[in-house]
């Protein structure tokens, strides 16, 4: 469930098309066992599973700008088109939750979209803003810098 749905007081899947990131070199697409685990964990919540270690191979063709290989999952998260969405969580081997939020969490809880020009071009951010504000009219979208 996203912070947007919690703050907006809506159900867990309204407009949600989330992503589960994982990093594994040498595989172009998520392996079947990763996908089946994701389906089991997320149930009916629509989630896209991406192999962030391979994004640089297709990003330029799809979005028109080159994308250097990411050094880590955190590096990929820090490049998301909106800083608001640059959040990652994982459970450590000791069972503790770790949150990665390179731009903080205030915008997510304040229902504010802030562009991140680090990687994605303007049209990618604006397309996401159009979809997200249609699904969550409570959002405030800041303009591209």
PyMOL commands that set and color helices and strands:
alter all, ss='L'
color gray80, all
select helices_A, chain A and resi 3-8+32-42+52-57+59-63+73-77+83-85+106-109+122-135
alter helices_A, ss='H'
color red, helices_A
select strands_A, chain A and resi 18-22+47-51+88-91+97-100+112-113+140-141
alter strands_A, ss='S'
color yellow, strands_A
deselect
rebuild
show_as cartoon
